[in-house]
Amino acid sequence: MSKTPVRPHRPPRQKRELPKSFKDLTPSNAFNPRTFFHEMVLKAFLTPRHGAHKKPEFPRLKEGQVALTWIGHASFLVQFTDLNVLVDPNFANWLFLLKRIKRSGLKIEDLPPIDLVLLTHAHFDHFHKPSLRKLPHPKIGVMPWGMGDLARNLGFERIVELDWWESFSHGDWKVTLTPCKHWGARTLRDDHRGYGGFMLEHQGRKIYHAGDSAYFEGFKDIGQHLSPEIALLPIGAYRPENLKNVHMGPDDAMKVFHDIKAQYFVPMHYGTFRLSFEDMDEPPRWLREIAEEKGISHCIRILEEGTPEVF
């Protein structure tokens, strides 16, 4: 097993534009202590947790079929006939002071054996160590540069770090790390850690998980060089407006869907943790409205947590 560059369809390497500090990326009014406590901590604490873990009924797949199960937030289980993949698994009910508003769709103990875990960046809502430690013996963990030290002692048989546009192949599956507009620091000062999205290719299918990102022109390169089929795109955590420096609302996510020319749009990164000031149910409602206006409602697949959908 070895890392192999994406060739001959590799675009020119993009310069990493790492942020100077956390403050460069986030609006000051959103992180004013009083505002933060009231909007993100107190409101969430007073909101009853809803939703339920579901006993999974995983489908029997035929060669070439893929099943997606949204666990919640940015977490997905991706299943083929011979490969089970987790992306950004997070089963936490609390992230420090942040309460999970909707329960995870699955319990960890109900997961199938996991062959591959993809981790898009080191933020606590995407790289949740307690969840990773409890996974059923994950074999390979793939993540951006500078994250390997965080993944040690979490049960992986092998840890692979990638740069943007690099790929890792094993057997007949391949995963490629794609650029995004975000940042990867675990704490305020460790800005050496990478971040990105992933393209997963197996059995002729192409599933793209964008990770966390604001809109940027690089999505056009991803569409041109990797041709995603199913796009898992974030649509939440965009208010106040300055948060769109690092996140997307449904309007920007729809631009991404157009740029990458995928067939299906599966929204994520909403409705689980209160990370910003929009109403928790606003992102999917707004997305449906945009899709209806554009006449592409048939392309939008809004998944219910814990319910596998076959593509």
N, C-alpha and C positions, 0 to 999 in steps of 0.2 A: 504494500500500500504506500502510495506516495502522492505528494501534491503535484498537480500538473496544471500549467497555465492554460487559460482558455485561448486556444489558437485553432484556426487562423482568424477567428472572429473577435479578437481582443482589441478594443479601442485604445487610444493613447491613454497611458496611466494618468489619472487625475492627481494633482497635488493635494495632499492632505491639508485641509484648512482647519486645524485644531483650534478650539476656542482658547482665549487667554484666561478666561475665568468663568465661573458659573454666572456671575452677574452680567456678563456680556450676552447671555442667552435668554435671560428671564426678566420679565417686567417687574420693576421694584414694587409697584402697588400690589401685585399678586402675592408677594412674599413679605409684605408688611406683617409683622407678627400678629397684630389684632385682626387684620383682614383674613390672613391665612387660617387663624384659629377658628374664626366664625364660619367661614365659607367651606373649609375643607375638613376640619376636625369636628366642630360642634354640630354642623348640619348632618354630617355623616353619622355621628354618634346617636343623634336623635332619630335617624331614619331606621326603621326596623329592617333587619336583613331578610331578604326574600329569595325566592327561587329554591330549588331543591336538587340535591345530588340524585342522579338517575342511575339505576342499575343498567349498565350498557347492554344493548343488543347489537353487537357489531355484525355488520352484514357479511355474508359470504361473497367474496369478490371473484370476478373472473379476470384473467390476464388482461392488463390494460386498463382496468377500472381502478379508481382511487376513491377512498372514503375520507371525508374531512369531519372531524368532531371538534367543535369550538368548546373549549373548557371554560373560557371567560377571559376578559381583557385581551392580551395578545397571545394567549396560549392555545395551541392546537395539537390534536393528534391526527397525523396523516398516515393512512394505512393503504398498503398495496397487498397483493397476494402473498408476498414474501418479505415485506419490509414494514416496520413500524417506526414512525418518526415523531418525536415531540419537538415543538418549537416554543421557546420561552415558557417552560412550565412553571406555573405559579398557582398553588392551591391554598395560599395563606388567607386567613380570615382577618388578619391585621398586618399592616406594614407600618411598624412603629405606631404613630398616632392615627394612621389612616385606616379606617374600617372598610372591610369589603362589604359592599351594599348588596351584591347578589352572590349567592353561593356558587362555588365551582360546579360545573356540569357533571363532573365525574369525581369519584374518590380515587386516590392514588392506588389503593389496593385493588381496584377494579380494572386497572390498566393491563393491557397485554404486555408480554416481554418487549422491551424497548431496544431497538437496534442502534438508533441514532438520535442524538439530541442536538438541536441547533439553537445557539444562544446569540441573539443579535447585538447585545451590548450589556454593560455591567450595572445598569440602573436597577435598583432593588425590586421594581415591579416587573422586571423582565428576567433578571438573574437572581432567583430566590433560593438561597443555599439550603434552607430546611426542606423545601420541596425536592430539590435535586438529590439530597442525601437519602430520601425515602423512595426514590424511583426503583423499579424492579430491575436492578443490575444493568444499567445502560452500558453498551459496549463502546461507543465512540461519541465524543463530544466535539463539535466543530464550532469555532467562535472566532471573532476578529482578533487581530494582533494585540498583544499585551494583556490578554485575559487569562492565559493558561495558569498563572500562579493562583488565581482565585478558584480555579476548578479542581485543584489538587485535593485529594482526600475526600472527594465527593462520589467515589465509586466508579469512575470511568476507567475502562480498560486502556483507552487511548485518548489523548487530547490533541487536537489539531488546531493551530492558529492559521488564519488566512489574512492576506492583504486584499484590498479591493481588486476585483477581476481575477483573483486566483481561484482555482478549483481543487477539490479533493475528490478522488474517485476510489470506489471499492466495489469489486464485482462489476455489476452493470448499472450501478447508480452513481450519480455525480452531484455535487453541491458546489455552488459558486457564490462567493461573497460579493455583494453589489454595493456601490456607493449610496450614501443618503446624506441628508442635511440635518444633523443632530449633534450629539456629543456623547462620549463614552465614559466619563469619569465616574468612578465608584464613590469617591469622596471629593472634596472641593479641590484637591491639588493633584490628583493622579490622572492628569490629562494625557498620559501616554497610552491609555487604553483605547482600542479601536471600537468601531460601531459600523453598522451596515444592515443590509437585508440579505436574503438568501434566495437563490434559485435552486430548486430541487428537481432533478431530472431522473426519471425511472420509468421503464416500460413504455416509452414513447410519450409520457405525460410531463408537463412542465408546470410546477407550482411555485409561485413567487410570493414570498413573505417579505414585505417592505420594511419590517422593523418599525422603529420610531423615525419619523422624518417630517420635515416641512417640505413644501413643494420646491423643486429646483429643476433646472434644465437637464440635469443628468438622467432623469427618467426617460428622456427620449433615447439616450444611448442604450439604456437597459432594454427598451423595447426593440431597438434596431438590432442589437447584437445577441440578445438572448430569447426574444420572442415568447414571453410568458403566455400561458394558456389560462390558468386560474390565478387571479391576483388577490391576495389577502392584504387589504389596505387599511391603515388607521384612519378613523374619522372623528376621534374625540380629543378633548383637552386642548381647546382652541380659544377659550375666552378667559381673560381679556385678549384683545386683538394681538398684542405683542407676543403671546404664546405661539402665534403662527410663525414665529422665527424658527421654531423647532418642532411644531406639530402641524397637522392638517385638519381642517374641517371637511365636511362632505363636499363642499365646493372645490377645494383644492384636490381632494382625493379623486373627484371625477375628472379633473384635468389629467391626473396621473393615469387613470384608466384609459383615457383617450390617447395619451402619449405612448403607452406601452403596447396598446392594441391587443389587449387580452380579450378572451371570450367571456369570462365570468369575473364578477367583482364580489368578493366576500368581505364585508366590513368587519372591523375589529377595533380594539382599543377604545371601548366606550362601555358605559353601563355597569362597570364592576367596582372601580374605586373612584371617589370624587377627587379628581386631580386638577380641576379647574372650575370655572364659574357657570358654565352653561348647565341647563337642566339635564338630568341624567338621560331622559328619553328624547332629548332634542336631536342628537346626531342621526339616528336611524330614520326619524320622521322627516328631517330635512333631506336626507339622501333619497328617500322615496319620492319626495316632491321634485327634486332635480331630475331623477331618472324618468319620471313621468313626463316632465316637460320636454326632455330630449328624446322620448319615445324608445327608451332602452330598458324599461322595467324588467323585461325578460332576461336581462343580463345580470341583474342584481340578485344575489342569493344571501339573504339575511338569515343566518343560522340561529337555531335555538340551542342554548348551552346543553351539552350532554346528548344531543341527538345527532347521530352520524348521518351525513348526506353523501350519496354516491354520485360521482361525476364520471 
